[in-house]
Amino acid sequence: MVFPAHTLFYNMTLKKSIITDKKYGRIEITRNPRARRIIMRVKEGCICITLPVIASEKEVQKILDKYGDRLLIQKNRQPQRKIDFEYSIDADNFSLRLFPGNNNRFQIKREDEQRFTLICPADCDFTDAKTNEFLRKVIKSVIRKRAKEVLPARLTYFAKKHGFSFMDVKVRDSHTRWGSCSNKGNISLSMYLMMLSNELIDYVLLHELCHTKEMNHSDSFWKLLDSVTASRAKALRAELKRHHTTF
Ligand SMILES: [Zn+2]
């Protein structure tokens, strides 16, 4: 592995660094003083390593020597969907397609509340990795925008309907969890919920709202969740497990 000169693991102000390795490809290294252990995962075709302390290059290398092959298998299991004119997203609250335009520009066109078109130059080279990365960024920003329009409002609606109260709601670019609720009642929701059906979005929102009353996954939690999902809590959980947040 070759570390670029600007990768300074000893610089306290630097939290994230990205390196490119011949074997492993893109590796994102985050140093988080609050992390208690080393966390490794694969996100969008990128190996992400979070380190609890100031780590040296040697330590990162050691981690890769030990766990690299396993991470590589995981990485290859979730291939990124290539973005080209065939690409589209069709969900209940959000849809997006790509369309060739007449000029040399990329442009987002909002067709109505939930339908977006990403107009690309007709001769756009989708095989170019940089172009794909750019398009992914653009699509992400549209998903985030739509998620911020839909999710907090829907959460508030369900809270009122079923008598829950929460402190705050945040929409995040989270690939690891669909949602979470802190013990202070702050709810986080993944913007990628927009890729799911209404039924599953509502399940996640209700799941987090139930955590404002039951902080664990005890029997009383599932009873409460059943009472607001027409006794479908476990069935919906099973259905949700078939989906993942990769985009
Ligand atoms: Zn939960």
py3Dmol code that shows the C-alpha trace and the ligand (Angstrom):
import py3Dmol

protein = """\
ATOM      1  CA  MET A   1       0.000   0.000   0.000  1.00  0.00           C
ATOM      2  CA  VAL A   2       1.218   3.479  -0.836  1.00  0.00           C
ATOM      3  CA  PHE A   3       0.174   6.348   1.350  1.00  0.00           C
ATOM      4  CA  PRO A   4       0.057   9.732  -0.341  1.00  0.00           C
ATOM      5  CA  ALA A   5       2.129  12.464   1.266  1.00  0.00           C
ATOM      6  CA  HIS A   6      -0.937  14.332   2.534  1.00  0.00           C
ATOM      7  CA  THR A   7      -2.130  11.377   4.597  1.00  0.00           C
ATOM      8  CA  LEU A   8      -1.153  12.534   8.035  1.00  0.00           C
ATOM      9  CA  PHE A   9      -2.419  10.175  10.654  1.00  0.00           C
ATOM     10  CA  TYR A  10      -0.838  12.212  13.372  1.00  0.00           C
ATOM     11  CA  ASN A  11      -2.658  15.380  12.504  1.00  0.00           C
ATOM     12  CA  MET A  12      -5.402  15.717  15.112  1.00  0.00           C
ATOM     13  CA  THR A  13      -7.506  17.957  12.915  1.00  0.00           C
ATOM     14  CA  LEU A  14      -7.672  15.429  10.114  1.00  0.00           C
ATOM     15  CA  LYS A  15     -10.570  13.079  10.569  1.00  0.00           C
ATOM     16  CA  LYS A  16     -10.930  11.383   7.245  1.00  0.00           C
ATOM     17  CA  SER A  17      -8.441  10.297   4.651  1.00  0.00           C
ATOM     18  CA  ILE A  18      -8.877   8.315   1.503  1.00  0.00           C
ATOM     19  CA  ILE A  19      -6.216   6.091   0.079  1.00  0.00           C
ATOM     20  CA  THR A  20      -6.182   3.984  -3.034  1.00  0.00           C
ATOM     21  CA  ASP A  21      -4.664   0.568  -2.784  1.00  0.00           C
ATOM     22  CA  LYS A  22      -3.882  -1.778  -5.677  1.00  0.00           C
ATOM     23  CA  LYS A  23      -5.498  -4.774  -4.029  1.00  0.00           C
ATOM     24  CA  TYR A  24      -8.291  -3.207  -1.999  1.00  0.00           C
ATOM     25  CA  GLY A  25      -9.167  -0.181  -4.114  1.00  0.00           C
ATOM     26  CA  ARG A  26     -10.536   2.854  -2.321  1.00  0.00           C
ATOM     27  CA  ILE A  27     -10.073   2.818   1.445  1.00  0.00           C
ATOM     28  CA  GLU A  28     -11.591   5.454   3.655  1.00  0.00           C
ATOM     29  CA  ILE A  29      -9.906   5.879   7.014  1.00  0.00           C
ATOM     30  CA  THR A  30     -11.630   7.810   9.765  1.00  0.00           C
ATOM     31  CA  ARG A  31     -10.026   8.554  13.037  1.00  0.00           C
ATOM     32  CA  ASN A  32     -12.636   9.086  15.688  1.00  0.00           C
ATOM     33  CA  PRO A  33     -11.438   9.763  19.242  1.00  0.00           C
ATOM     34  CA  ARG A  34     -14.840   8.603  20.523  1.00  0.00           C
ATOM     35  CA  ALA A  35     -14.669   5.197  18.840  1.00  0.00           C
ATOM     36  CA  ARG A  36     -13.928   2.457  21.335  1.00  0.00           C
ATOM     37  CA  ARG A  37     -12.835  -0.170  18.883  1.00  0.00           C
ATOM     38  CA  ILE A  38     -11.753  -0.600  15.288  1.00  0.00           C
ATOM     39  CA  ILE A  39     -14.757  -0.663  12.975  1.00  0.00           C
ATOM     40  CA  MET A  40     -14.469  -2.066   9.484  1.00  0.00           C
ATOM     41  CA  ARG A  41     -17.145  -2.101   6.873  1.00  0.00           C
ATOM     42  CA  VAL A  42     -17.810  -1.875   3.181  1.00  0.00           C
ATOM     43  CA  LYS A  43     -19.784   1.087   1.959  1.00  0.00           C
ATOM     44  CA  GLU A  44     -20.586   1.803  -1.670  1.00  0.00           C
ATOM     45  CA  GLY A  45     -17.778  -0.380  -2.871  1.00  0.00           C
ATOM     46  CA  CYS A  46     -15.307   1.293  -0.530  1.00  0.00           C
ATOM     47  CA  ILE A  47     -13.608  -0.271   2.494  1.00  0.00           C
ATOM     48  CA  CYS A  48     -14.109   2.003   5.493  1.00  0.00           C
ATOM     49  CA  ILE A  49     -12.006   1.713   8.612  1.00  0.00           C
ATOM     50  CA  THR A  50     -12.707   3.704  11.741  1.00  0.00           C
ATOM     51  CA  LEU A  51      -9.943   3.869  14.293  1.00  0.00           C
ATOM     52  CA  PRO A  52     -10.353   4.728  17.951  1.00  0.00           C
ATOM     53  CA  VAL A  53      -6.933   6.286  18.469  1.00  0.00           C
ATOM     54  CA  ILE A  54      -4.213   7.976  16.542  1.00  0.00           C
ATOM     55  CA  ALA A  55      -3.105   5.208  14.268  1.00  0.00           C
ATOM     56  CA  SER A  56       0.076   4.741  12.392  1.00  0.00           C
ATOM     57  CA  GLU A  57       0.358   3.494   8.830  1.00  0.00           C
ATOM     58  CA  LYS A  58       1.682   0.252  10.265  1.00  0.00           C
ATOM     59  CA  GLU A  59      -1.453  -0.358  12.281  1.00  0.00           C
ATOM     60  CA  VAL A  60      -3.707   0.194   9.282  1.00  0.00           C
ATOM     61  CA  GLN A  61      -1.550  -2.201   7.307  1.00  0.00           C
ATOM     62  CA  LYS A  62      -1.833  -4.765  10.106  1.00  0.00           C
ATOM     63  CA  ILE A  63      -5.627  -4.519  10.028  1.00  0.00           C
ATOM     64  CA  LEU A  64      -5.648  -5.041   6.275  1.00  0.00           C
ATOM     65  CA  ASP A  65      -3.284  -8.010   6.508  1.00  0.00           C
ATOM     66  CA  LYS A  66      -5.585  -9.628   9.034  1.00  0.00           C
ATOM     67  CA  TYR A  67      -9.067  -8.708   7.778  1.00  0.00           C
ATOM     68  CA  GLY A  68      -8.457  -7.486   4.236  1.00  0.00           C
ATOM     69  CA  ASP A  69      -9.515 -10.655   2.445  1.00  0.00           C
ATOM     70  CA  ARG A  70     -12.752 -10.834   4.376  1.00  0.00           C
ATOM     71  CA  LEU A  71     -13.489  -7.189   3.571  1.00  0.00           C
ATOM     72  CA  LEU A  72     -12.723  -7.820  -0.067  1.00  0.00           C
ATOM     73  CA  ILE A  73     -15.263 -10.655  -0.205  1.00  0.00           C
ATOM     74  CA  GLN A  74     -17.850  -8.349   1.351  1.00  0.00           C
ATOM     75  CA  LYS A  75     -16.965  -5.614  -1.083  1.00  0.00           C
ATOM     76  CA  ASN A  76     -17.359  -7.884  -4.086  1.00  0.00           C
ATOM     77  CA  ARG A  77     -20.695  -9.054  -2.788  1.00  0.00           C
ATOM     78  CA  GLN A  78     -22.204  -5.618  -3.068  1.00  0.00           C
ATOM     79  CA  PRO A  79     -21.344  -4.364  -6.509  1.00  0.00           C
ATOM     80  CA  GLN A  80     -22.348  -0.816  -7.240  1.00  0.00           C
ATOM     81  CA  ARG A  81     -25.071  -0.465  -9.777  1.00  0.00           C
ATOM     82  CA  LYS A  82     -23.608   1.232 -12.803  1.00  0.00           C
ATOM     83  CA  ILE A  83     -25.211   4.531 -13.673  1.00  0.00           C
ATOM     84  CA  ASP A  84     -26.137   4.980 -17.319  1.00  0.00           C
ATOM     85  CA  PHE A  85     -29.267   5.642 -19.377  1.00  0.00           C
ATOM     86  CA  GLU A  86     -30.639   2.253 -18.228  1.00  0.00           C
ATOM     87  CA  TYR A  87     -30.442   3.316 -14.600  1.00  0.00           C
ATOM     88  CA  SER A  88     -33.581   4.319 -12.773  1.00  0.00           C
ATOM     89  CA  ILE A  89     -35.048   4.472  -9.310  1.00  0.00           C
ATOM     90  CA  ASP A  90     -38.723   3.729  -8.893  1.00  0.00           C
ATOM     91  CA  ALA A  91     -40.056   3.939  -5.378  1.00  0.00           C
ATOM     92  CA  ASP A  92     -43.379   5.076  -3.892  1.00  0.00           C
ATOM     93  CA  ASN A  93     -42.133   8.540  -2.974  1.00  0.00           C
ATOM     94  CA  PHE A  94     -39.239   9.037  -5.292  1.00  0.00           C
ATOM     95  CA  SER A  95     -38.340   8.238  -8.840  1.00  0.00           C
ATOM     96  CA  LEU A  96     -35.417   9.190 -11.004  1.00  0.00           C
ATOM     97  CA  ARG A  97     -34.359   8.409 -14.530  1.00  0.00           C
ATOM     98  CA  LEU A  98     -31.619   9.538 -16.854  1.00  0.00           C
ATOM     99  CA  PHE A  99     -32.332  11.096 -20.178  1.00  0.00           C
ATOM    100  CA  PRO A 100     -30.106  12.311 -23.026  1.00  0.00           C
ATOM    101  CA  GLY A 101     -30.235  16.060 -23.542  1.00  0.00           C
ATOM    102  CA  ASN A 102     -29.493  18.342 -26.444  1.00  0.00           C
ATOM    103  CA  ASN A 103     -26.460  20.047 -25.031  1.00  0.00           C
ATOM    104  CA  ASN A 104     -23.289  19.270 -23.207  1.00  0.00           C
ATOM    105  CA  ARG A 105     -24.601  19.822 -19.721  1.00  0.00           C
ATOM    106  CA  PHE A 106     -25.859  17.733 -16.844  1.00  0.00           C
ATOM    107  CA  GLN A 107     -29.089  19.015 -15.439  1.00  0.00           C
ATOM    108  CA  ILE A 108     -31.661  17.925 -12.889  1.00  0.00           C
ATOM    109  CA  LYS A 109     -35.247  18.457 -13.917  1.00  0.00           C
ATOM    110  CA  ARG A 110     -38.018  18.057 -11.407  1.00  0.00           C
ATOM    111  CA  GLU A 111     -41.070  16.693 -13.207  1.00  0.00           C
ATOM    112  CA  ASP A 112     -43.373  16.894 -10.202  1.00  0.00           C
ATOM    113  CA  GLU A 113     -43.246  16.376  -6.453  1.00  0.00           C
ATOM    114  CA  GLN A 114     -41.512  13.014  -6.636  1.00  0.00           C
ATOM    115  CA  ARG A 115     -40.262  12.493 -10.186  1.00  0.00           C
ATOM    116  CA  PHE A 116     -36.824  13.686 -11.179  1.00  0.00           C
ATOM    117  CA  THR A 117     -34.984  13.464 -14.483  1.00  0.00           C
ATOM    118  CA  LEU A 118     -31.245  13.740 -14.724  1.00  0.00           C
ATOM    119  CA  ILE A 119     -30.477  15.061 -18.181  1.00  0.00           C
ATOM    120  CA  CYS A 120     -27.039  14.059 -19.442  1.00  0.00           C
ATOM    121  CA  PRO A 121     -25.110  14.875 -22.615  1.00  0.00           C
ATOM    122  CA  ALA A 122     -26.240  12.383 -25.268  1.00  0.00           C
ATOM    123  CA  ASP A 123     -22.642  11.238 -25.779  1.00  0.00           C
ATOM    124  CA  CYS A 124     -21.915  10.940 -22.033  1.00  0.00           C
ATOM    125  CA  ASP A 125     -19.221   8.354 -21.348  1.00  0.00           C
ATOM    126  CA  PHE A 126     -20.693   6.288 -18.521  1.00  0.00           C
ATOM    127  CA  THR A 127     -17.732   3.935 -18.502  1.00  0.00           C
ATOM    128  CA  ASP A 128     -15.603   6.765 -17.121  1.00  0.00           C
ATOM    129  CA  ALA A 129     -15.240   6.201 -13.362  1.00  0.00           C
ATOM    130  CA  LYS A 130     -15.121   9.934 -12.632  1.00  0.00           C
ATOM    131  CA  THR A 131     -18.373  10.528 -14.510  1.00  0.00           C
ATOM    132  CA  ASN A 132     -20.050   7.701 -12.609  1.00  0.00           C
ATOM    133  CA  GLU A 133     -18.837   9.099  -9.313  1.00  0.00           C
ATOM    134  CA  PHE A 134     -20.102  12.559 -10.258  1.00  0.00           C
ATOM    135  CA  LEU A 135     -23.514  11.184 -11.243  1.00  0.00           C
ATOM    136  CA  ARG A 136     -23.710   9.218  -8.015  1.00  0.00           C
ATOM    137  CA  LYS A 137     -23.087  12.444  -6.089  1.00  0.00           C
ATOM    138  CA  VAL A 138     -25.775  14.280  -8.025  1.00  0.00           C
ATOM    139  CA  ILE A 139     -28.300  11.474  -7.490  1.00  0.00           C
ATOM    140  CA  LYS A 140     -27.431  11.362  -3.802  1.00  0.00           C
ATOM    141  CA  SER A 141     -28.109  15.071  -3.445  1.00  0.00           C
ATOM    142  CA  VAL A 142     -31.548  14.601  -5.034  1.00  0.00           C
ATOM    143  CA  ILE A 143     -32.338  11.662  -2.745  1.00  0.00           C
ATOM    144  CA  ARG A 144     -31.280  13.761   0.258  1.00  0.00           C
ATOM    145  CA  LYS A 145     -33.454  16.677  -0.846  1.00  0.00           C
ATOM    146  CA  ARG A 146     -36.499  14.461  -1.302  1.00  0.00           C
ATOM    147  CA  ALA A 147     -35.842  12.576   1.954  1.00  0.00           C
ATOM    148  CA  LYS A 148     -35.781  15.874   3.857  1.00  0.00           C
ATOM    149  CA  GLU A 149     -39.123  16.800   2.333  1.00  0.00           C
ATOM    150  CA  VAL A 150     -40.799  13.487   3.082  1.00  0.00           C
ATOM    151  CA  LEU A 151     -39.352  11.852   6.190  1.00  0.00           C
ATOM    152  CA  PRO A 152     -39.574  14.488   8.964  1.00  0.00           C
ATOM    153  CA  ALA A 153     -43.155  15.378   7.947  1.00  0.00           C
ATOM    154  CA  ARG A 154     -44.204  11.746   7.898  1.00  0.00           C
ATOM    155  CA  LEU A 155     -42.554  11.112  11.264  1.00  0.00           C
ATOM    156  CA  THR A 156     -44.413  14.083  12.761  1.00  0.00           C
ATOM    157  CA  TYR A 157     -47.672  12.802  11.292  1.00  0.00           C
ATOM    158  CA  PHE A 158     -47.244   9.370  12.911  1.00  0.00           C
ATOM    159  CA  ALA A 159     -46.121  10.878  16.210  1.00  0.00           C
ATOM    160  CA  LYS A 160     -49.315  12.945  16.379  1.00  0.00           C
ATOM    161  CA  LYS A 161     -51.498  10.086  15.196  1.00  0.00           C
ATOM    162  CA  HIS A 162     -50.246   7.618  17.809  1.00  0.00           C
ATOM    163  CA  GLY A 163     -49.305   9.947  20.643  1.00  0.00           C
ATOM    164  CA  PHE A 164     -45.510   9.722  20.504  1.00  0.00           C
ATOM    165  CA  SER A 165     -43.177  12.632  21.082  1.00  0.00           C
ATOM    166  CA  PHE A 166     -39.608  13.037  19.893  1.00  0.00           C
ATOM    167  CA  MET A 167     -37.038  15.782  20.374  1.00  0.00           C
ATOM    168  CA  ASP A 168     -35.528  16.166  16.942  1.00  0.00           C
ATOM    169  CA  VAL A 169     -35.249  14.382  13.621  1.00  0.00           C
ATOM    170  CA  LYS A 170     -32.251  14.326  11.310  1.00  0.00           C
ATOM    171  CA  VAL A 171     -31.930  12.856   7.851  1.00  0.00           C
ATOM    172  CA  ARG A 172     -28.526  11.278   7.326  1.00  0.00           C
ATOM    173  CA  ASP A 173     -26.448   9.699   4.603  1.00  0.00           C
ATOM    174  CA  SER A 174     -26.418   6.431   6.496  1.00  0.00           C
ATOM    175  CA  HIS A 175     -25.664   3.097   4.901  1.00  0.00           C
ATOM    176  CA  THR A 176     -25.469   1.154   8.107  1.00  0.00           C
ATOM    177  CA  ARG A 177     -28.841   1.809   9.680  1.00  0.00           C
ATOM    178  CA  TRP A 178     -32.270   2.757   8.425  1.00  0.00           C
ATOM    179  CA  GLY A 179     -32.963   4.672  11.579  1.00  0.00           C
ATOM    180  CA  SER A 180     -32.019   5.170  15.190  1.00  0.00           C
ATOM    181  CA  CYS A 181     -33.383   6.845  18.281  1.00  0.00           C
ATOM    182  CA  SER A 182     -31.264   8.192  21.118  1.00  0.00           C
ATOM    183  CA  ASN A 183     -32.403   7.986  24.715  1.00  0.00           C
ATOM    184  CA  LYS A 184     -33.089  11.721  24.553  1.00  0.00           C
ATOM    185  CA  GLY A 185     -35.580  11.093  21.760  1.00  0.00           C
ATOM    186  CA  ASN A 186     -33.466  12.338  18.853  1.00  0.00           C
ATOM    187  CA  ILE A 187     -34.336  10.336  15.784  1.00  0.00           C
ATOM    188  CA  SER A 188     -31.978   9.783  12.849  1.00  0.00           C
ATOM    189  CA  LEU A 189     -33.271   8.488   9.555  1.00  0.00           C
ATOM    190  CA  SER A 190     -31.315   7.243   6.567  1.00  0.00           C
ATOM    191  CA  MET A 191     -32.019   9.200   3.393  1.00  0.00           C
ATOM    192  CA  TYR A 192     -31.968   5.868   1.541  1.00  0.00           C
ATOM    193  CA  LEU A 193     -35.372   5.097   3.040  1.00  0.00           C
ATOM    194  CA  MET A 194     -36.572   6.941  -0.058  1.00  0.00           C
ATOM    195  CA  MET A 195     -35.683   3.836  -2.070  1.00  0.00           C
ATOM    196  CA  LEU A 196     -38.199   1.745  -0.112  1.00  0.00           C
ATOM    197  CA  SER A 197     -41.958   1.323  -0.316  1.00  0.00           C
ATOM    198  CA  ASN A 198     -44.267   3.419   1.842  1.00  0.00           C
ATOM    199  CA  GLU A 199     -45.042   0.386   3.934  1.00  0.00           C
ATOM    200  CA  LEU A 200     -41.398  -0.155   4.865  1.00  0.00           C
ATOM    201  CA  ILE A 201     -40.686   3.543   5.377  1.00  0.00           C
ATOM    202  CA  ASP A 202     -43.615   3.685   7.784  1.00  0.00           C
ATOM    203  CA  TYR A 203     -42.367   0.595   9.556  1.00  0.00           C
ATOM    204  CA  VAL A 204     -38.978   2.257  10.206  1.00  0.00           C
ATOM    205  CA  LEU A 205     -40.585   5.519  11.340  1.00  0.00           C
ATOM    206  CA  LEU A 206     -42.939   3.696  13.716  1.00  0.00           C
ATOM    207  CA  HIS A 207     -40.104   1.488  14.931  1.00  0.00           C
ATOM    208  CA  GLU A 208     -38.071   4.563  15.940  1.00  0.00           C
ATOM    209  CA  LEU A 209     -41.092   6.288  17.459  1.00  0.00           C
ATOM    210  CA  CYS A 210     -41.749   3.209  19.611  1.00  0.00           C
ATOM    211  CA  HIS A 211     -38.183   3.571  20.897  1.00  0.00           C
ATOM    212  CA  THR A 212     -39.171   6.926  22.409  1.00  0.00           C
ATOM    213  CA  LYS A 213     -41.247   4.835  24.849  1.00  0.00           C
ATOM    214  CA  GLU A 214     -39.350   1.533  24.868  1.00  0.00           C
ATOM    215  CA  MET A 215     -35.600   1.967  24.451  1.00  0.00           C
ATOM    216  CA  ASN A 216     -34.890  -1.722  23.843  1.00  0.00           C
ATOM    217  CA  HIS A 217     -36.233  -4.561  21.735  1.00  0.00           C
ATOM    218  CA  SER A 218     -38.099  -6.208  24.592  1.00  0.00           C
ATOM    219  CA  ASP A 219     -41.434  -7.968  24.303  1.00  0.00           C
ATOM    220  CA  SER A 220     -43.201  -4.778  25.323  1.00  0.00           C
ATOM    221  CA  PHE A 221     -41.432  -2.934  22.494  1.00  0.00           C
ATOM    222  CA  TRP A 222     -42.720  -5.434  19.917  1.00  0.00           C
ATOM    223  CA  LYS A 223     -46.170  -5.324  21.482  1.00  0.00           C
ATOM    224  CA  LEU A 224     -46.203  -1.559  21.160  1.00  0.00           C
ATOM    225  CA  LEU A 225     -44.965  -1.718  17.566  1.00  0.00           C
ATOM    226  CA  ASP A 226     -47.585  -4.353  16.773  1.00  0.00           C
ATOM    227  CA  SER A 227     -50.277  -2.048  18.137  1.00  0.00           C
ATOM    228  CA  VAL A 228     -49.409   0.618  15.537  1.00  0.00           C
ATOM    229  CA  THR A 229     -48.682  -1.703  12.575  1.00  0.00           C
ATOM    230  CA  ALA A 230     -51.824  -3.870  12.604  1.00  0.00           C
ATOM    231  CA  SER A 231     -49.824  -6.692  14.259  1.00  0.00           C
ATOM    232  CA  ARG A 232     -47.336  -6.818  11.395  1.00  0.00           C
ATOM    233  CA  ALA A 233     -44.196  -5.673  13.218  1.00  0.00           C
ATOM    234  CA  LYS A 234     -42.180  -8.884  12.844  1.00  0.00           C
ATOM    235  CA  ALA A 235     -43.397  -9.534   9.298  1.00  0.00           C
ATOM    236  CA  LEU A 236     -42.357  -6.034   8.259  1.00  0.00           C
ATOM    237  CA  ARG A 237     -39.018  -6.462   9.983  1.00  0.00           C
ATOM    238  CA  ALA A 238     -38.419  -9.624   7.942  1.00  0.00           C
ATOM    239  CA  GLU A 239     -39.376  -7.785   4.768  1.00  0.00           C
ATOM    240  CA  LEU A 240     -37.027  -4.902   5.581  1.00  0.00           C
ATOM    241  CA  LYS A 241     -34.141  -7.336   6.065  1.00  0.00           C
ATOM    242  CA  ARG A 242     -34.345  -8.158   2.374  1.00  0.00           C
ATOM    243  CA  HIS A 243     -33.348  -4.606   1.524  1.00  0.00           C
ATOM    244  CA  HIS A 244     -30.064  -2.885   2.072  1.00  0.00           C
ATOM    245  CA  THR A 245     -28.968   0.716   2.054  1.00  0.00           C
ATOM    246  CA  THR A 246     -26.350   0.392  -0.671  1.00  0.00           C
ATOM    247  CA  PHE A 247     -26.826   2.798  -3.515  1.00  0.00           C
TER     248      PHE A 247
END
"""
ligand_1 = """\
1
ZN
Zn -34.865 -0.749 17.196
"""
view = py3Dmol.view(width=600, height=400)
view.addModel(protein, "pdb")
view.setStyle({"model": 0}, {"cartoon": {"style": "trace"}})
view.addModel(ligand_1, "xyz")
view.setStyle({"model": 1}, {"stick": {}})
view.zoomTo()
view.show()
